[in-house]
């Protein structure tokens, strides 16, 4: 019975696909102490982004821009992503 082997391209693809799994293993993930426990900073940025999107939506509704702005979901999501990225950059010292 002949034994099957993986082609080299499949092995290369598998190695490339698993390379990002190392992530922050070498330097540690950005985090801060909150009530004695380490809290991941990406989660803080995500929460800030969601809050930013909600605030943007409320501003649009309150000022009447909601009727004039097309694709409100996309616009508010983009504003939330911008807020989250800015919080991430400020928090990690990259900005």
OpenMM code with the backbone's topology and positions (N, CA, C; nanometers):
from openmm import Vec3, app, unit

residues = "UNK UNK UNK UNK UNK UNK UNK UNK UNK UNK UNK UNK UNK UNK UNK UNK UNK UNK UNK UNK UNK UNK UNK UNK UNK UNK UNK UNK UNK UNK UNK UNK UNK UNK UNK UNK UNK UNK UNK UNK UNK UNK UNK UNK UNK UNK UNK UNK UNK UNK UNK UNK UNK UNK UNK UNK UNK UNK UNK UNK UNK UNK UNK UNK UNK UNK UNK UNK UNK UNK UNK UNK UNK UNK UNK UNK UNK UNK UNK UNK UNK UNK UNK UNK UNK UNK UNK UNK UNK UNK UNK UNK UNK UNK UNK".split()
positions = [
    Vec3(0.0840, -0.1169, 0.0000),
    Vec3(0.0000, 0.0000, 0.0000),
    Vec3(0.0895, 0.1246, 0.0000),
    Vec3(0.0583, 0.2158, -0.0878),
    Vec3(0.1382, 0.3365, -0.1013),
    Vec3(0.0910, 0.4411, 0.0007),
    Vec3(0.1860, 0.5037, 0.0693),
    Vec3(0.1540, 0.6037, 0.1700),
    Vec3(0.1367, 0.7403, 0.1038),
    Vec3(0.0310, 0.8124, 0.1423),
    Vec3(0.0044, 0.9447, 0.0854),
    Vec3(0.0881, 1.0491, 0.1578),
    Vec3(0.1398, 1.1435, 0.0830),
    Vec3(0.2148, 1.2540, 0.1415),
    Vec3(0.1497, 1.3853, 0.1008),
    Vec3(0.1724, 1.4846, 0.1817),
    Vec3(0.1197, 1.6177, 0.1531),
    Vec3(0.2033, 1.6827, 0.0453),
    Vec3(0.1395, 1.7515, -0.0474),
    Vec3(0.2188, 1.8281, -0.1433),
    Vec3(0.2852, 1.9467, -0.0719),
    Vec3(0.3949, 1.9930, -0.1266),
    Vec3(0.4696, 2.1023, -0.0621),
    Vec3(0.3889, 2.2302, -0.0539),
    Vec3(0.3061, 2.2560, -0.1531),
    Vec3(0.2260, 2.3784, -0.1499),
    Vec3(0.1258, 2.3757, -0.0342),
    Vec3(0.0692, 2.2588, -0.0057),
    Vec3(-0.0253, 2.2479, 0.1061),
    Vec3(0.0466, 2.2680, 0.2391),
    Vec3(0.1663, 2.2161, 0.2505),
    Vec3(0.2447, 2.2351, 0.3723),
    Vec3(0.2805, 2.3817, 0.3908),
    Vec3(0.3198, 2.4482, 0.2827),
    Vec3(0.3537, 2.5903, 0.2903),
    Vec3(0.2315, 2.6727, 0.3299),
    Vec3(0.1156, 2.6408, 0.2736),
    Vec3(-0.0071, 2.7127, 0.3084),
    Vec3(-0.0441, 2.6905, 0.4549),
    Vec3(-0.0259, 2.5708, 0.5044),
    Vec3(-0.0554, 2.5414, 0.6442),
    Vec3(0.0370, 2.6197, 0.7372),
    Vec3(0.1638, 2.6260, 0.7038),
    Vec3(0.2585, 2.7012, 0.7853),
    Vec3(0.2281, 2.8505, 0.7828),
    Vec3(0.1927, 2.9037, 0.6661),
    Vec3(0.1585, 3.0453, 0.6564),
    Vec3(0.0297, 3.0776, 0.7313),
    Vec3(-0.0631, 2.9844, 0.7296),
    Vec3(-0.1905, 3.0071, 0.7975),
    Vec3(-0.1750, 3.0043, 0.9494),
    Vec3(-0.0820, 2.9245, 1.0013),
    Vec3(-0.0654, 2.9141, 1.1461),
    Vec3(0.0365, 3.0132, 1.2014),
    Vec3(0.1093, 3.0828, 1.1165),
    Vec3(0.2104, 3.1778, 1.1635),
    Vec3(0.1513, 3.2892, 1.2499),
    Vec3(0.0357, 3.3477, 1.2158),
    Vec3(-0.0180, 3.4552, 1.3001),
    Vec3(-0.0652, 3.4074, 1.4377),
    Vec3(-0.0772, 3.2778, 1.4592),
    Vec3(-0.1243, 3.2285, 1.5874),
    Vec3(-0.0256, 3.2569, 1.7001),
    Vec3(0.0992, 3.2858, 1.6664),
    Vec3(0.1964, 3.3204, 1.7692),
    Vec3(0.1584, 3.4532, 1.8334),
    Vec3(0.1018, 3.5427, 1.7556),
    Vec3(0.0478, 3.6682, 1.8064),
    Vec3(0.1451, 3.7470, 1.8900),
    Vec3(0.1085, 3.7710, 2.0138),
    Vec3(0.1887, 3.8542, 2.1032),
    Vec3(0.2702, 3.7698, 2.2002),
    Vec3(0.3020, 3.6469, 2.1647),
    Vec3(0.3710, 3.5568, 2.2557),
    Vec3(0.5085, 3.6088, 2.2949),
    Vec3(0.5776, 3.6750, 2.2049),
    Vec3(0.7143, 3.7186, 2.2337),
    Vec3(0.7178, 3.8386, 2.3284),
    Vec3(0.6288, 3.9350, 2.3109),
    Vec3(0.6348, 4.0584, 2.3889),
    Vec3(0.5187, 4.0730, 2.4862),
    Vec3(0.4198, 3.9912, 2.4772),
    Vec3(0.3025, 4.0037, 2.5621),
    Vec3(0.1998, 4.0980, 2.5016),
    Vec3(0.0762, 4.0714, 2.5259),
    Vec3(-0.0323, 4.1532, 2.4714),
    Vec3(-0.0440, 4.2829, 2.5500),
    Vec3(-0.0764, 4.3939, 2.4821),
    Vec3(-0.0969, 4.5193, 2.5543),
    Vec3(-0.2153, 4.5060, 2.6492),
    Vec3(-0.1933, 4.5330, 2.7757),
    Vec3(-0.2994, 4.5229, 2.8749),
    Vec3(-0.2711, 4.6212, 2.9880),
    Vec3(-0.3703, 4.6410, 3.0725),
    Vec3(-0.3525, 4.7279, 3.1881),
    Vec3(-0.4237, 4.6653, 3.3070),
    Vec3(-0.3785, 4.7027, 3.4260),
    Vec3(-0.4367, 4.6460, 3.5477),
    Vec3(-0.5662, 4.7185, 3.5809),
    Vec3(-0.6702, 4.6426, 3.6041),
    Vec3(-0.8001, 4.6977, 3.6406),
    Vec3(-0.8558, 4.6121, 3.7531),
    Vec3(-0.8704, 4.6691, 3.8706),
    Vec3(-0.9182, 4.5968, 3.9883),
    Vec3(-0.8326, 4.4739, 4.0184),
    Vec3(-0.7036, 4.4852, 3.9967),
    Vec3(-0.6121, 4.3772, 4.0296),
    Vec3(-0.5966, 4.2704, 3.9225),
    Vec3(-0.6684, 4.2811, 3.8123),
    Vec3(-0.6573, 4.1831, 3.7043),
    Vec3(-0.6125, 4.2540, 3.5771),
    Vec3(-0.5429, 4.1819, 3.4918),
    Vec3(-0.4985, 4.2404, 3.3656),
    Vec3(-0.6126, 4.2378, 3.2650),
    Vec3(-0.6395, 4.3516, 3.2071),
    Vec3(-0.7504, 4.3695, 3.1144),
    Vec3(-0.6923, 4.3959, 2.9764),
    Vec3(-0.7316, 4.3192, 2.8747),
    Vec3(-0.6727, 4.3395, 2.7411),
    Vec3(-0.7147, 4.4738, 2.6807),
    Vec3(-0.6172, 4.5432, 2.6248),
    Vec3(-0.6437, 4.6766, 2.5733),
    Vec3(-0.7289, 4.6748, 2.4466),
    Vec3(-0.7243, 4.5650, 2.3694),
    Vec3(-0.8063, 4.5590, 2.2487),
    Vec3(-0.9540, 4.5625, 2.2855),
    Vec3(-0.9881, 4.5051, 2.4014),
    Vec3(-1.1274, 4.5050, 2.4440),
    Vec3(-1.1716, 4.6461, 2.4825),
    Vec3(-1.0829, 4.7209, 2.5442),
    Vec3(-1.1119, 4.8601, 2.5765),
    Vec3(-1.1348, 4.9407, 2.4487),
    Vec3(-1.0514, 4.9177, 2.3499),
    Vec3(-1.0663, 4.9886, 2.2224),
    Vec3(-1.1976, 4.9515, 2.1545),
    Vec3(-1.2350, 4.8251, 2.1610),
    Vec3(-1.3611, 4.7816, 2.0998),
    Vec3(-1.4809, 4.8456, 2.1694),
    Vec3(-1.4770, 4.8515, 2.3011),
    Vec3(-1.5868, 4.9138, 2.3758),
    Vec3(-1.5947, 5.0625, 2.3425),
    Vec3(-1.4792, 5.1287, 2.3339),
    Vec3(-1.4776, 5.2711, 2.2968),
    Vec3(-1.5341, 5.2904, 2.1564),
    Vec3(-1.5056, 5.1997, 2.0645),
    Vec3(-1.5593, 5.2079, 1.9290),
    Vec3(-1.7101, 5.1929, 1.9254),
    Vec3(-1.7630, 5.0999, 2.0031),
    Vec3(-1.9087, 5.0810, 2.0090),
    Vec3(-1.9748, 5.2048, 2.0684),
    Vec3(-1.9157, 5.2583, 2.1747),
    Vec3(-1.9701, 5.3800, 2.2355),
    Vec3(-1.9631, 5.4960, 2.1355),
    Vec3(-1.8535, 5.5058, 2.0614),
    Vec3(-1.8407, 5.6106, 1.9600),
    Vec3(-1.9467, 5.5999, 1.8519),
    Vec3(-1.9770, 5.4782, 1.8090),
    Vec3(-2.0811, 5.4586, 1.7076),
    Vec3(-2.2193, 5.4952, 1.7623),
    Vec3(-2.2448, 5.4590, 1.8873),
    Vec3(-2.3737, 5.4938, 1.9473),
    Vec3(-2.3883, 5.6450, 1.9642),
    Vec3(-2.2814, 5.7112, 2.0058),
    Vec3(-2.2855, 5.8571, 2.0196),
    Vec3(-2.3070, 5.9223, 1.8831),
    Vec3(-2.2398, 5.8718, 1.7813),
    Vec3(-2.2574, 5.9268, 1.6467),
    Vec3(-2.4019, 5.9116, 1.6004),
    Vec3(-2.4606, 5.7973, 1.6269),
    Vec3(-2.6003, 5.7755, 1.5879),
    Vec3(-2.6927, 5.8722, 1.6611),
    Vec3(-2.6704, 5.8887, 1.7919),
    Vec3(-2.7530, 5.9803, 1.8702),
    Vec3(-2.7391, 6.1243, 1.8197),
    Vec3(-2.6174, 6.1641, 1.7839),
    Vec3(-2.5958, 6.2987, 1.7301),
    Vec3(-2.6690, 6.3142, 1.5980),
    Vec3(-2.6632, 6.2123, 1.5133),
    Vec3(-2.7337, 6.2187, 1.3849),
    Vec3(-2.8840, 6.2334, 1.4048),
    Vec3(-2.9392, 6.1588, 1.4987),
    Vec3(-3.0837, 6.1650, 1.5222),
    Vec3(-3.1221, 6.2994, 1.5840),
    Vec3(-3.0449, 6.3446, 1.6826),
    Vec3(-3.0776, 6.4686, 1.7546),
    Vec3(-3.0698, 6.5922, 1.6646),
    Vec3(-2.9712, 6.5948, 1.5748),
    Vec3(-2.9537, 6.7129, 1.4893),
    Vec3(-3.0351, 6.7066, 1.3601),
    Vec3(-3.0944, 6.5942, 1.3308),
    Vec3(-3.1720, 6.5809, 1.2089),
    Vec3(-3.0895, 6.5350, 1.0898),
    Vec3(-2.9628, 6.5083, 1.1114),
    Vec3(-2.8774, 6.4587, 1.0024),
    Vec3(-2.9175, 6.3181, 0.9593),
    Vec3(-2.9941, 6.2498, 1.0405),
    Vec3(-3.0331, 6.1125, 1.0096),
    Vec3(-3.1114, 6.1046, 0.8783),
    Vec3(-3.1870, 6.2102, 0.8486),
    Vec3(-3.2628, 6.2113, 0.7237),
    Vec3(-3.1742, 6.2409, 0.6038),
    Vec3(-3.0648, 6.3129, 0.6257),
    Vec3(-2.9783, 6.3554, 0.5151),
    Vec3(-2.8631, 6.2585, 0.4875),
    Vec3(-2.8243, 6.1792, 0.5868),
    Vec3(-2.7083, 6.0905, 0.5713),
    Vec3(-2.7547, 5.9540, 0.5208),
    Vec3(-2.7123, 5.9154, 0.3999),
    Vec3(-2.7485, 5.7815, 0.3519),
    Vec3(-2.6576, 5.6759, 0.4160),
    Vec3(-2.7033, 5.5533, 0.4173),
    Vec3(-2.6262, 5.4403, 0.4708),
    Vec3(-2.5789, 5.4668, 0.6128),
    Vec3(-2.6725, 5.4986, 0.7007),
    Vec3(-2.6390, 5.5337, 0.8386),
    Vec3(-2.5636, 5.4244, 0.9118),
    Vec3(-2.6001, 5.3000, 0.8903),
    Vec3(-2.5314, 5.1904, 0.9586),
    Vec3(-2.3840, 5.1878, 0.9209),
    Vec3(-2.3543, 5.2047, 0.7935),
    Vec3(-2.2151, 5.2052, 0.7490),
    Vec3(-2.1393, 5.3256, 0.8031),
    Vec3(-2.2033, 5.4410, 0.8041),
    Vec3(-2.1380, 5.5629, 0.8519),
    Vec3(-2.1095, 5.5527, 1.0017),
    Vec3(-2.2062, 5.5089, 1.0787),
    Vec3(-2.1861, 5.4966, 1.2235),
    Vec3(-2.0844, 5.3878, 1.2562),
    Vec3(-2.0847, 5.2797, 1.1811),
    Vec3(-1.9843, 5.1747, 1.2012),
    Vec3(-1.8451, 5.2273, 1.1702),
    Vec3(-1.8323, 5.3021, 1.0618),
    Vec3(-1.7018, 5.3594, 1.0267),
    Vec3(-1.6540, 5.4567, 1.1339),
    Vec3(-1.7443, 5.5394, 1.1863),
    Vec3(-1.7060, 5.6311, 1.2934),
    Vec3(-1.6654, 5.5546, 1.4189),
    Vec3(-1.7339, 5.4452, 1.4487),
    Vec3(-1.6964, 5.3621, 1.5630),
    Vec3(-1.5595, 5.2988, 1.5454),
    Vec3(-1.5298, 5.2533, 1.4241),
    Vec3(-1.3975, 5.1962, 1.3966),
    Vec3(-1.2897, 5.3030, 1.4109),
    Vec3(-1.3174, 5.4228, 1.3629),
    Vec3(-1.2203, 5.5322, 1.3751),
    Vec3(-1.1923, 5.5625, 1.5222),
    Vec3(-1.2970, 5.5701, 1.6034),
    Vec3(-1.2789, 5.5959, 1.7464),
    Vec3(-1.1992, 5.4826, 1.8111),
    Vec3(-1.2325, 5.3584, 1.7797),
    Vec3(-1.1603, 5.2445, 1.8368),
    Vec3(-1.0132, 5.2438, 1.7989),
    Vec3(-0.9826, 5.2755, 1.6748),
    Vec3(-0.8428, 5.2786, 1.6300),
    Vec3(-0.7669, 5.3924, 1.6975),
    Vec3(-0.8308, 5.5073, 1.7110),
    Vec3(-0.7642, 5.6195, 1.7781),
    Vec3(-0.7365, 5.5858, 1.9246),
    Vec3(-0.8319, 5.5226, 1.9918),
    Vec3(-0.8094, 5.4808, 2.1308),
    Vec3(-0.6959, 5.3804, 2.1375),
    Vec3(-0.6915, 5.2861, 2.0439),
    Vec3(-0.5843, 5.1867, 2.0402),
    Vec3(-0.4476, 5.2538, 2.0203),
    Vec3(-0.4401, 5.3456, 1.9244),
    Vec3(-0.3143, 5.4124, 1.8965),
    Vec3(-0.2687, 5.5000, 2.0132),
    Vec3(-0.3615, 5.5696, 2.0765),
    Vec3(-0.3249, 5.6509, 2.1922),
    Vec3(-0.2825, 5.5643, 2.3115),
    Vec3(-0.3514, 5.4539, 2.3306),
    Vec3(-0.3234, 5.3672, 2.4452),
    Vec3(-0.1950, 5.2887, 2.4332),
    Vec3(-0.1555, 5.2530, 2.3121),
    Vec3(-0.0330, 5.1751, 2.2957),
    Vec3(0.0880, 5.2633, 2.2692),
    Vec3(0.0657, 5.3939, 2.2609),
    Vec3(0.1764, 5.4851, 2.2395),
    Vec3(0.2226, 5.4959, 2.0963),
    Vec3(0.1437, 5.4478, 2.0028),
    Vec3(0.1818, 5.4528, 1.8613),
    Vec3(0.1466, 5.5869, 1.7976),
    Vec3(0.0683, 5.6670, 1.8653),
    Vec3(0.0272, 5.7966, 1.8089),
    Vec3(0.0780, 5.9091, 1.8962),
] * unit.nanometer
topology = app.Topology()
chain = topology.addChain("A")
for resn in residues:
    res = topology.addResidue(resn, chain)
    for name in ("N", "CA", "C"):
        topology.addAtom(name, app.Element.getBySymbol(name[0]), res)
